[in-house]
């Protein structure tokens, strides 16, 4: 009997049972299977939340109204009618406004399967009809994506691929200084899927080998190691100031590696006067930083000494660059590591993204497996991904990005597949306003998410459990056959079938399908994977054998890497692809952009909103909104596992007991978070493992604003009604989700309505 498996961004699972007895269990050698899967099956089979038939928004159907897009009823229809409407709208917009007026908003997290990747299918289809305006970079690490090519000469992807292996960290590192921690929550997921979860394993191994760790974060649980760990509960958004003070102390004691700085770095002679205060009159001492970071000066002094006297890895989490001036902690973390002179050695130096996703630092070979070709986009227009509301609200407005002066296009049609911007974008009420500006919004979706509820045409899509596919991740040593475990719910269709039908209506079926069925495409991917395997020195089984066995493990896959090793060994023979050929502590090119919010070298700059600013409200608390343990982003929020973690039906808000006591809040009380941007409810969880001036509310609760006593309040606990929709700088325009102040009060209003897990209103 064939073994059955499936895979997701949160892991690979062995399948047992059928129908109501269907079960998913982590594979045997996964040391830490993610429990996110516990709610996967029931979320997919949730008829109350699934989109079962094509649906058209009533106001749009009757008079093409956009004003009521965020609060309207839907009319179910048949597939032919819905597809005719979508194809007609695409044709109208192309003819009247050009293809640049179409925005393809997929964000790529809908499936770990290589073929049924919604973003690839959408882009492939739109490219056959003349293209679309695209987004660039990610919500996860946009600041890094733009900055790293300037300072290390590598794209973010290349830098991540070459991160020093965690196995070497576990073996050689004596002191891990983890800015932002290394979180088990984020370590359980990865784009394109994962077979195992080993970040916690390597942290445990490092502890057993004697490595000490310092976790620098507002929350204690942000570090997943078990060895000797010191928690520095830093004030949020002030890591750059702390790094500068550590650098100053190292410099003051002449512990910095002058030879390394001179040979491998560009700009030390310019940065040094800033560090000492000679250039701006502000010496970056431990005492100076203590007042900013709320970390004692003596603690900073002791940590600097430990770093200089140990084999040290400076680690920076992705979360730090999702704040105002988000480029600075990355840049300064690299500069601090360069001062120690341990870059390019086993287990030390600079790490970016350990634990921010599963495979960063995974000691395995990288294999570039094939994917669905998207074709060439004839439209060159793009926007930074987190600037979607700006684009919709201000077509034609000017903005700056990576040294360029650009203008926003005039978008008339948005097509979204495989994502939920009303989860991951900031200031959701502003996004709601922006969402009314396009003439038409089309969404392929499995559930009645907030994005589907705000569309004009909703096409029901299948989930990964309702189709076959292959998990192929270049950073994972296994290939997984994703068996079809469930029949499609209602009239749901695969994204490929949806776009195939649209391509037929628009005359591009030959270009889109190339005469292949879905099964043909998947077989073709396997044949191409076989060619890749042979180039890497091994053979894949035939397709039928692979499907029967369910998993293929690549042989001899172990491989350790050391970030910048070749450059450090031979800087002349293997220079970096930066302007200077070196690590750029100072980037003359960035300096030439003359940006006030991202100068030529790392600096401390006050965030637009933080606890240290003048006239901050007495009751202000800093809100952090990271990845939850119970789901991936907003996926499966309707599932049993995510729902089991709710408090009073709302997302849990982690708050210090002293902070709660001053506000009359007790454990499991409903509370209301508010600021000038909005209000939301949450369920209080009291814990000593967070700073008293900080609260934590995980992202991903399905956005559900309701009118209570005449006031609009988000009742599920979605923190993005409170966050700021602003670029972190004019260099990268990344989001600043972690820069937000709120007040928190005990909720004394009426019991909130049910959360947004039930079917939207249908006429």
C-alpha positions in Angstrom: 0.0 0.0 0.0 1.3 3.5 -0.9 2.4 5.7 2.0 0.5 8.9 2.1 2.0 12.3 3.0 1.3 15.9 2.7 3.3 19.0 3.2 2.8 22.7 4.2 4.7 25.7 5.1 4.6 24.4 8.7 5.8 20.9 8.0 5.5 17.4 6.5 2.9 15.0 7.8 2.1 11.3 7.5 -1.5 10.7 6.7 -3.7 8.0 8.2 -7.5 7.3 8.1 -10.2 8.4 5.8 -13.1 10.9 5.9 -13.9 11.8 9.5 -11.1 9.7 10.7 -8.4 11.5 8.7 -5.3 12.3 10.8 -2.0 14.1 10.2 1.1 13.2 12.2 4.6 14.7 12.0 7.1 12.4 10.2 9.2 10.2 12.5 12.5 12.1 12.3 11.0 15.6 12.8 12.3 16.6 16.2 9.7 19.3 16.7 6.6 18.8 14.5 4.4 22.0 14.3 1.1 21.8 16.0 -0.4 24.2 13.4 -1.5 21.1 11.5 -3.8 20.1 14.4 -6.3 22.6 13.0 -5.7 22.1 9.3 -8.3 19.4 8.4 -11.2 21.0 10.3 -10.3 24.4 8.9 -10.5 23.1 5.4 -13.8 21.2 6.0 -15.4 24.2 7.7 -18.5 24.7 5.5 -19.4 27.9 7.4 -16.2 29.6 6.4 -15.4 28.1 3.0 -16.3 29.8 -0.3 -18.5 27.1 -1.8 -19.7 28.8 -5.1 -18.7 31.8 -7.2 -20.1 34.9 -5.7 -20.6 38.5 -6.9 -21.0 41.5 -4.7 -24.5 42.8 -5.0 -23.7 46.5 -5.3 -21.0 45.8 -8.0 -23.3 43.5 -9.9 -26.2 46.0 -10.0 -24.4 49.3 -10.7 -20.6 48.7 -10.4 -20.6 50.6 -7.1 -17.3 50.6 -5.2 -18.4 52.7 -2.2 -20.0 49.8 -0.3 -17.2 47.3 -1.1 -16.3 46.8 2.6 -19.9 46.2 3.7 -22.2 44.5 1.2 -24.1 41.3 0.4 -23.0 38.7 -2.2 -25.0 36.8 -4.8 -23.9 33.3 -5.6 -23.8 32.4 -9.3 -22.5 29.7 -11.7 -19.0 29.3 -12.8 -19.6 30.4 -16.4 -21.3 33.6 -15.4 -18.5 34.5 -13.0 -15.7 33.7 -15.4 -17.4 35.7 -18.2 -17.6 38.7 -15.8 -13.9 38.4 -14.8 -12.7 38.0 -18.4 -14.9 40.9 -19.5 -13.4 43.1 -16.8 -9.9 42.2 -17.7 -10.6 43.0 -21.3 -12.2 46.3 -20.5 -9.4 47.5 -18.3 -6.7 46.4 -20.8 -8.5 48.1 -23.6 -9.3 51.3 -21.8 -6.3 51.8 -19.5 -3.6 49.4 -20.5 -2.2 46.4 -18.6 -0.4 48.5 -16.1 -3.8 49.3 -14.6 -4.0 45.7 -13.5 -2.4 44.9 -10.1 -1.6 41.3 -9.4 -1.6 41.1 -5.6 -0.8 37.5 -4.8 1.7 37.0 -2.0 2.6 33.4 -2.5 1.9 31.6 0.9 -1.3 29.6 -0.2 0.5 26.3 -0.8 3.9 24.6 -0.3 3.2 22.7 -3.6 5.5 23.5 -6.5 2.7 23.4 -9.1 -0.3 24.8 -7.3 1.5 28.0 -6.3 -1.2 30.6 -6.6 1.2 33.5 -7.3 3.0 31.7 -10.1 -0.3 30.6 -11.7 -1.7 34.1 -11.5 1.4 35.8 -12.9 1.7 33.2 -15.7 -1.9 33.8 -16.8 -1.6 37.6 -16.7 1.6 37.6 -18.6 -0.2 35.8 -21.4 -2.6 38.7 -21.8 -0.1 41.5 -21.7 1.2 41.7 -18.1 0.4 43.6 -14.9 1.8 45.9 -12.3 3.7 43.8 -9.8 4.9 44.3 -6.3 8.5 43.8 -5.2 10.1 42.7 -1.9 8.3 41.2 1.0 6.5 42.2 4.2 9.0 39.8 6.0 12.3 41.5 5.2 11.9 44.4 2.7 14.5 46.6 4.4 17.1 43.8 4.2 16.3 43.0 0.5 17.1 46.6 -0.5 20.0 47.2 1.9 22.1 44.0 1.7 23.1 44.4 -2.0 24.6 47.8 -1.1 26.5 46.7 2.0 27.5 43.0 1.3 27.0 42.9 -2.5 24.5 40.0 -2.3 20.7 39.9 -2.7 18.9 38.9 0.4 18.2 35.4 -0.9 21.9 34.8 -1.6 22.8 36.1 1.8 20.3 33.8 3.5 21.5 30.8 1.5 25.0 31.3 2.6 24.3 32.0 6.3 26.8 30.3 8.6 25.4 26.8 9.4 23.7 26.4 12.8 25.7 23.1 13.2 28.9 25.2 13.2 27.3 27.7 15.6 26.5 24.8 18.0 30.0 23.5 17.7 32.2 26.6 17.8 30.2 29.6 19.2 30.9 30.6 22.8 28.5 33.5 23.0 25.4 34.1 20.9 24.1 37.7 21.1 20.6 37.4 19.6 19.0 40.8 18.9 15.3 40.0 18.5 15.9 36.5 19.9 15.5 33.2 18.0 11.9 32.4 18.2 10.3 28.9 18.0 7.1 30.5 16.6 8.8 31.6 13.4 11.2 28.7 13.3 8.3 26.3 12.6 7.5 27.8 9.2 9.1 28.4 5.8 8.1 29.4 2.4 7.9 26.4 0.0 7.5 23.9 2.8 9.7 22.0 5.2 10.2 18.3 6.1 11.6 18.9 9.6 12.1 21.6 12.3 15.7 21.7 13.6 16.3 25.2 14.8 15.4 24.3 18.4 17.6 21.2 18.1 20.7 23.2 17.2 20.0 25.7 19.9 19.8 22.8 22.4 23.0 21.3 21.0 24.8 24.6 21.3 23.8 24.9 25.0 25.0 21.4 25.7 28.3 22.3 24.1 28.7 25.3 26.5 27.5 28.2 24.4 26.0 31.0 26.4 23.3 33.2 24.9 22.1 36.7 25.4 18.6 37.2 24.1 17.8 40.9 23.5 14.1 41.3 23.1 11.1 42.8 24.9 9.8 39.2 25.5 11.6 36.3 27.2 9.9 33.6 25.0 11.5 35.0 21.9 14.5 32.7 22.5 14.1 29.0 22.1 17.4 27.7 23.5 17.8 25.7 26.7 21.4 26.5 27.6 22.7 29.4 29.8 20.6 32.4 28.6 20.5 36.0 29.8 17.4 38.0 28.9 17.9 41.7 28.2 14.4 43.1 28.0 15.3 46.0 25.8 12.8 48.9 25.0 11.3 48.1 21.5 12.9 49.7 18.5 16.1 50.8 20.3 18.4 47.9 19.3 20.6 50.2 17.1 21.4 52.4 20.0 22.4 49.4 22.1 24.6 48.1 19.3 26.3 51.5 19.0 27.0 51.5 22.7 28.5 48.0 22.6 30.6 49.2 19.6 31.7 52.3 21.5 32.8 50.2 24.6 34.7 47.8 22.3 36.4 50.8 20.6 37.1 52.6 23.9 39.0 49.6 25.2 40.8 49.0 21.9 39.2 45.6 21.5 38.2 46.2 17.9 40.1 44.4 15.2 41.7 47.2 13.3 43.3 44.9 10.7 39.9 43.4 9.8 38.3 46.8 9.5 41.1 48.1 7.3 41.4 45.0 5.1 37.8 43.9 4.7 35.6 47.0 5.3 35.0 50.3 3.7 34.3 53.5 5.6 35.5 52.8 9.1 37.4 56.1 9.2 34.1 57.9 8.5 32.0 55.9 11.0 34.5 56.0 13.8 34.1 59.8 14.4 30.3 59.2 14.6 30.8 56.5 17.2 33.0 58.7 19.3 30.9 61.8 18.9 33.6 63.7 17.1 31.4 64.3 14.1 28.0 65.0 15.8 28.9 65.9 19.4 27.1 62.8 20.8 29.4 60.1 22.2 27.6 56.7 21.9 28.5 55.6 25.4 26.8 52.9 27.5 25.3 55.6 29.6 23.9 57.4 26.5 22.3 54.1 25.3 21.0 53.2 28.8 18.6 56.1 28.7 17.3 55.1 25.3 17.2 51.3 25.6 16.3 51.0 29.3 19.2 48.6 29.7 21.7 49.5 32.5 25.0 50.9 31.5 26.9 48.4 33.5 25.1 45.6 31.7 26.1 47.0 28.4 29.8 47.4 29.5 29.9 43.8 30.7 28.3 42.4 27.6 30.8 44.3 25.4 33.7 42.7 27.3 32.2 39.2 27.0 31.7 39.7 23.2 35.3 40.8 22.8 36.7 38.0 24.9 34.6 35.2 23.3 33.9 33.5 20.0 30.9 35.5 19.3 28.0 35.4 16.8 26.0 38.6 16.4 22.5 37.5 15.4 19.7 39.8 14.1 16.1 38.6 13.7 14.0 39.7 10.7 11.6 41.3 13.1 14.0 44.2 13.9 13.9 45.6 10.4 10.1 45.7 10.5 10.3 48.9 12.5 10.9 52.6 11.6 14.4 53.0 10.1 14.5 49.2 9.8 17.7 49.2 7.8 19.8 50.5 10.8 19.8 47.4 13.1 20.9 45.2 10.2 23.6 47.5 9.2 24.8 48.2 12.7 24.7 44.5 13.6 27.0 43.8 10.7 29.3 46.7 11.7 29.5 45.4 15.3 30.4 41.9 14.1 33.0 43.4 11.8 34.6 45.3 14.7 35.0 42.0 16.5 36.8 40.6 13.4 35.2 37.2 13.6 33.3 37.2 10.3 34.2 34.3 7.9 35.1 31.9 10.8 33.2 28.8 11.8 30.2 29.6 14.1 30.9 33.3 14.6 30.5 36.6 12.9 27.1 37.9 11.7 23.8 36.1 11.3 20.6 37.5 9.9 17.4 35.5 10.2 18.3 32.6 12.5 14.9 31.2 13.6 13.0 33.7 11.6 12.2 30.8 9.3 13.1 27.1 9.5 16.0 26.8 6.9 18.2 29.8 7.7 21.5 28.2 8.8 20.3 24.7 7.9 23.4 22.6 7.2 22.2 21.0 4.0 23.1 21.4 0.3 21.1 23.9 -1.8 19.4 22.4 -4.8 17.6 24.7 -7.3 14.5 22.6 -8.2 12.3 23.5 -11.2 9.1 25.6 -10.8 6.2 26.6 -13.0 7.5 29.2 -15.5 5.7 32.5 -15.1 6.8 33.9 -18.5 7.9 37.5 -19.2 5.9 40.4 -17.8 5.6 43.0 -20.6 4.8 45.7 -18.0 7.8 47.1 -16.1 5.8 48.9 -13.5 6.3 47.7 -9.9 5.7 49.1 -6.4 7.3 48.2 -3.0 5.0 45.5 -1.6 3.9 47.4 1.5 3.0 50.6 -0.4 -0.3 49.2 -1.8 -2.6 51.6 0.1 -0.4 54.6 -1.0 -0.7 53.4 -4.6 -4.5 53.0 -4.5 -5.1 56.2 -2.6 -2.6 58.4 -4.6 -2.2 57.4 -8.2 0.4 59.5 -9.9 1.9 60.6 -6.6 5.7 60.6 -6.4 7.8 58.5 -4.0 11.4 57.5 -3.6 12.7 53.9 -3.6 16.3 52.7 -3.6 17.7 55.8 -5.1 15.0 56.2 -7.7 12.2 58.8 -8.0 9.0 56.9 -9.0 5.3 57.5 -9.3 2.4 55.3 -8.4 0.4 53.8 -11.3 -3.4 54.3 -11.6 -4.8 50.8 -10.8 -8.3 50.0 -12.0 -8.4 46.3 -11.3 -6.9 44.2 -8.5 -6.6 40.4 -8.9 -5.7 38.7 -5.7 -4.9 34.9 -5.3 -3.1 33.2 -2.5 -3.0 35.8 0.2 -4.9 38.1 2.5 -3.7 41.7 2.7 -6.3 42.3 5.4 -4.0 40.2 7.6 -0.5 41.4 6.7 -0.9 45.1 5.8 -0.7 47.9 8.4 -3.5 50.4 9.4 -6.3 48.3 8.0 -8.9 51.0 8.2 -6.7 53.0 5.8 -6.4 49.9 3.6 -10.2 49.6 3.6 -10.5 53.2 2.3 -7.9 52.5 -0.4 -9.7 49.2 -1.3 -12.7 51.2 -2.5 -10.7 53.0 -5.2 -10.2 50.3 -7.9 -13.1 49.7 -10.2 -13.0 45.9 -9.7 -11.5 43.5 -7.2 -11.3 39.8 -8.1 -10.2 37.2 -5.5 -9.5 33.5 -5.7 -10.0 32.2 -2.1 -10.7 29.1 0.0 -12.3 30.9 2.9 -14.5 34.0 3.4 -11.5 36.0 4.7 -11.6 39.7 5.1 -10.1 40.1 1.6 -12.8 37.9 0.0 -15.5 39.8 1.9 -14.2 43.0 0.3 -14.0 41.7 -3.3 -16.4 42.2 -6.1 -16.0 38.7 -7.6 -15.0 35.8 -5.4 -14.0 32.5 -7.0 -13.8 29.4 -4.7 -10.4 27.8 -4.8 -9.2 24.4 -3.5 -6.9 23.9 -0.6 -3.7 21.9 -0.7 -5.5 19.0 0.9 -7.9 18.8 -2.1 -5.3 18.4 -4.9 -2.0 16.6 -5.6 1.3 18.4 -5.8 5.0 18.1 -5.0 6.9 19.9 -2.3 10.3 20.9 -3.6 12.3 23.4 -1.6 15.8 24.2 -2.6 16.7 24.5 1.1 15.2 21.1 2.2 16.8 17.7 1.6 13.4 15.9 0.9 10.9 15.9 -1.9 7.4 15.1 -0.8 4.4 13.8 -2.8 1.4 15.8 -1.5 -1.5 13.3 -1.8 -5.1 14.5 -2.5 -6.8 13.7 0.9 -10.2 15.4 0.5 -12.7 16.1 -2.2 -13.0 19.8 -3.2 -15.5 21.6 -1.0 -18.6 22.8 -2.8 -17.7 24.0 -6.3 -14.1 24.9 -5.5 -11.6 24.7 -8.4 -7.8 24.6 -8.5 -6.3 28.0 -9.3 -4.8 26.5 -12.5 -8.2 25.5 -13.7 -9.6 29.0 -13.0 -6.9 30.7 -15.0 -7.1 28.0 -17.7 -10.8 28.9 -18.2 -10.0 32.6 -18.2 -7.2 32.1 -20.7 -9.6 30.2 -23.0 -12.0 33.1 -22.9 -9.3 35.6 -23.6 -7.6 33.7 -26.4 -4.4 32.7 -24.7 -5.1 29.1 -23.7 -2.3 27.8 -25.9 0.3 30.1 -24.3 -1.0 29.4 -20.7 -1.5 25.6 -20.8 1.0 24.6 -23.6 -1.3 21.7 -24.4 -0.6 20.1 -21.0 -3.1 18.9 -18.3 -2.4 19.5 -14.6 -1.1 16.0 -14.4 1.2 16.6 -17.4 2.6 19.7 -15.7 3.4 17.9 -12.5 5.0 15.0 -14.4 7.0 17.6 -16.3 8.2 19.2 -13.1 9.4 15.7 -11.9 11.2 15.1 -15.2 13.0 18.4 -14.9 13.8 17.7 -11.2 15.4 14.5 -12.4 17.8 16.5 -14.6 18.6 18.8 -11.7 19.3 15.7 -9.5 21.7 14.3 -12.1 23.6 17.5 -12.2 23.9 17.2 -8.5 25.3 13.6 -8.7 22.2 11.4 -7.9 19.1 9.9 -9.5 15.5 10.4 -8.7 13.1 7.4 -8.9 10.5 7.3 -11.6 7.4 9.3 -11.0 5.2 6.3 -10.1 7.7 5.0 -7.6 8.0 8.4 -6.0 4.2 8.7 -5.6 4.1 5.2 -4.0 6.8 5.9 -1.5 5.7 9.5 -0.8 9.1 10.9 0.2 12.4 11.0 -1.5 15.5 12.0 0.5 18.4 13.4 -1.4 21.6 11.5 -0.7 24.7 13.1 0.8 22.8 16.3 1.6 24.8 17.5 4.6 26.8 20.7 3.9 28.1 23.4 6.2 28.6 27.0 5.1 30.4 30.0 6.6 29.1 33.4 5.6 31.7 35.5 3.7 34.3 32.7 4.1 35.7 33.0 0.6 35.9 36.8 0.8 37.8 36.7 4.1 40.2 34.1 2.8 41.0 36.0 -0.3 39.5 39.5 -0.5 41.3 40.3 -3.7 40.4 37.1 -5.5 36.8 36.9 -4.2 35.8 40.5 -3.6 32.2 41.3 -2.7 29.9 42.8 -5.3 29.7 46.1 -3.5 31.0 49.5 -4.9 34.2 49.0 -2.9 34.5 45.2 -3.1 34.3 45.2 0.7 31.8 45.2 3.6 30.4 48.7 3.4 30.2 50.2 6.9 29.7 53.4 4.8 27.9 53.2 1.6 28.8 56.1 -0.6 26.0 55.1 -3.0 23.4 55.3 -0.3 24.9 58.5 0.8 24.5 59.9 -2.7 20.8 59.4 -2.4 20.7 62.1 0.3 18.0 60.5 2.3 17.2 62.0 5.7 15.8 58.7 7.0 18.7 56.4 5.8 22.1 58.1 5.7 25.4 56.7 4.4 26.2 54.7 7.6 24.3 53.1 10.4 22.9 55.7 12.9 20.5 55.9 15.8 17.4 57.8 14.6 14.3 58.1 16.8 11.3 56.1 15.4 8.2 58.0 14.4 6.5 56.6 17.4 8.2 55.2 20.5 8.3 55.3 24.3 11.2 57.7 24.5 9.7 60.5 22.5 8.7 63.8 24.0 5.2 64.2 25.4 4.4 60.4 25.1 1.1 59.6 26.9 1.6 58.4 30.5 -0.4 55.2 29.8 1.3 54.5 26.5 2.5 50.9 25.8 4.5 49.6 22.9 2.7 47.0 20.8 4.7 44.2 19.2 2.8 41.9 16.8 4.8 38.9 15.8 4.0 35.5 14.4 1.7 33.3 16.5 2.4 29.8 17.6 -1.0 28.5 16.6 -1.1 29.3 12.8 0.9 30.7 9.9 0.0 34.4 9.5 -3.8 34.4 9.2 -4.0 30.8 7.8 -6.2 28.4 9.7 -7.4 31.0 12.1 -10.8 29.2 11.9 -9.1 25.9 12.7 -9.5 24.2 16.1 -5.9 24.7 17.1 -5.9 28.4 16.6 -9.3 28.8 18.2 -8.2 26.8 21.2 -5.6 29.5 21.9 -8.2 32.3 22.0 -9.2 34.1 25.2 -12.9 35.0 25.3 -13.1 34.4 21.6 -10.3 37.0 20.9 -6.6 36.8 20.2 -4.5 36.7 23.4 -2.8 39.9 24.6 0.3 39.3 26.7 0.7 41.9 29.3 2.8 42.2 32.5 1.0 41.7 35.8 2.1 45.1 37.1 0.8 46.8 34.0 -2.4 45.0 34.1 -2.9 45.7 37.9 -2.6 49.5 37.3 -5.4 49.2 34.8 -7.7 46.9 36.9 -7.1 44.0 34.4 -7.1 40.4 35.6 -6.1 37.2 33.7 -8.5 36.4 30.8 -10.3 39.8 31.0 -11.4 41.3 27.7 -9.4 44.5 27.0 -9.5 47.2 24.4 -6.4 48.4 22.7 -6.6 51.8 21.1 -4.7 54.7 19.4 -5.5 57.3 16.8 -5.7 54.7 14.1 -8.2 52.3 15.6 -9.4 50.1 18.4 -9.5 46.3 18.8 -10.4 43.8 21.5 -8.2 41.1 22.9 -8.1 38.6 25.8 -5.6 39.4 28.5 -2.9 36.9 29.5 -0.8 38.0 32.4 2.9 37.1 32.3 6.2 38.2 33.8 7.9 37.3 30.5 7.4 40.7 28.9 8.5 44.3 29.7 6.0 46.3 31.8 5.8 49.0 29.1 5.2 46.5 26.2 2.3 44.3 25.2 2.3 41.6 22.6 -0.6 40.7 20.3 0.1 38.2 17.6 -0.8 39.0 14.0 -3.3 36.9 12.0 -6.7 37.0 13.7 -9.3 37.4 10.9 -10.1 41.1 10.6 -13.6 41.6 12.0 -14.6 45.2 12.6 -18.1 45.7 14.2 -20.0 48.8 15.2 -20.5 48.8 19.0 -22.4 51.6 20.7 -21.8 53.7 17.5 -18.1 53.1 17.4 -16.2 50.9 15.0 -14.1 48.3 16.9 -12.2 45.3 15.6 -13.4 42.4 17.8 -11.1 39.5 16.8 -7.9 41.0 18.0 -6.1 42.0 14.8 -3.2 44.3 15.7 -3.0 45.8 12.3 -5.9 48.2 13.0 -3.3 49.9 15.3 -0.1 49.7 13.3 1.3 52.5 11.1 1.2 52.4 7.3 4.5 54.1 6.5 7.7 53.1 4.8 10.6 52.4 7.2 12.7 54.7 5.0 12.8 56.1 1.5 15.5 53.5 0.7 13.4 50.3 1.1 9.9 51.5 1.9 9.5 48.4 4.1 6.7 48.1 6.6 7.0 49.2 10.2 4.5 46.9 11.9 6.6 46.8 15.1 6.5 50.6 15.6 3.2 51.4 17.4 2.1 52.8 20.7 -1.3 51.9 22.2 -3.3 52.4 25.4 -5.0 49.3 27.0 -8.1 49.4 29.1 -10.4 46.8 30.6 -13.4 46.3 28.2 -16.6 47.2 30.0 -18.8 47.3 26.9 -21.2 44.6 25.6 -20.1 41.1 24.7 -18.6 41.4 21.2 -20.2 39.6 18.2 -18.9 36.3 17.0 -15.6 36.3 15.2 -15.2 36.3 11.4 -15.1 32.5 11.0 -18.7 32.2 9.6 -20.0 32.6 6.1 -20.4 36.1 4.8 -23.9 37.4 4.0 -25.3 35.9 0.9 -28.5 37.2 -0.8 
